[in-house]
Amino acid sequence: MVVSTRIDTVIVIDLAFCVLPALLGQGHRSAGQAAVVSLTNHVHKFVLAVVMTPVLCLVHGAVRRGLGAHEAEHFARIAHATDPLK
């Protein structure tokens, strides 16, 4: 996950701030500036993922306890009825 997010961030930032503006003849950022923006974005995404994962697990547990295991399983089956992996 961390590597794919980093690759995605680098590609999007490079396209948005370097490649496309250069192709369109507009002002563009240097590769160093794009790298700083890319690294900053990646760190923000990583920190957000680390912080939000436990929060989402707590919410998931609360919903499951509130519905009861049987009802939660029922809704999960409905939500994933067309899931090709099941």
FENFEN-V306160 format. One record per pair of residues at least 6 apart in sequence whose C-alpha atoms are under 7 Angstrom apart, sorted by the first residue. I is the first residue (numbers start at 1). J is the second residue. D is the distance in whole Angstrom. If there is no record, write none. Layout:
I	J	D
I	J	D
//
This chain:
6	42	6
9	38	6
9	42	6
10	38	6
13	34	6
13	38	6
14	34	6
17	28	6
17	29	6
17	34	6
18	28	5
18	29	6
18	30	7
21	27	6
21	28	5
22	28	6
64	72	6
//
